[in-house]
Amino acid sequence: MAYETIRVTPVTPNIGGMVENIDLNKSLDPLVVQDLHDALMEHQVLFFRDQELTHDTQKALGAHFGTLHISVGGDGTNSKQLGGDHPEVRALHFDETSTSVSGNEMWHTDQSCMEVPPMGTILYIHTVPPDGGGDTMFASMYAAYDALSDNMKSYLEGVTALHDGAQAFAQTTSNKLPVTEQPIIAKHPVTGRRLLFVNPVFTTRICGVSKDESDAILGYLFQHGAHPNFQVRFDWSPHSIAFWDNRCTHHRALWDYYPNTRSGFRIQIKGTDKVIPG
């Protein structure tokens, strides 16, 4: 796809676009926003380098694409969510005192336990480990669906699964944690493309079958969704950004840099549609 205001270079055949010829600290006119939206729909995750954002400019970028979302735990029970003037901003800081990266090292879709999950996520990393590491990996659930056998697609047609917030958030928030029944095969509300909508952080049980059958099928789908052919891996540099469509991707953080520091801020954009059965 050709864009009028930006340059976008595909990173892999299935997912990822590197965006150039843009300054995200400046006010974006409607044509630029439309180009970014179209690029996100095409590439599923967009990467930017050399963009030194403030909380205000990061939030302004996200606001072009919808209402900003306050994460589970944004009531103050989660210390990573900033308060004051920036409750929508979540600090992601890991160093020699960290004991994990808060579950982000597992493949997941952000908050798929919500009836209407977030539309997208914008992650800004300002500090990276001195010797490399700390990449983020993304996987296309379009590609994962397309690669399923016809028999598996037929088996999953119309089937739903439970997505349980307690698996991810029970230790970090006092909010009531949602449990939602979602279609396993979903349809993207904008592109209309079919995708696989299960992930190992939130999806706990296929509805209407035995536990043994559920465990076996989910185990296969989790493994299938993590196939390298569906992935792109982003090597962070200082003041880089990843903006991903949460509705059709999985992501995971690599924690291979301990005890060094990786630090940045995340915002999310509210979804406007329930997950549509495919």
Helices and strands as residue ranges (DSSP letters): E 7-10, E 17-20, H 30-43, E 45-48, H 55-63, E 68-69, E 90-94, E 120-127, E 136-140, H 141-146, H 150-156, E 160-164, H 166-169, E 179-183, E 185-187, E 194-196, E 203-206, H 211-225, G 228-230, E 231-234, E 240-245, E 249-253, E 262-269, E 276-277
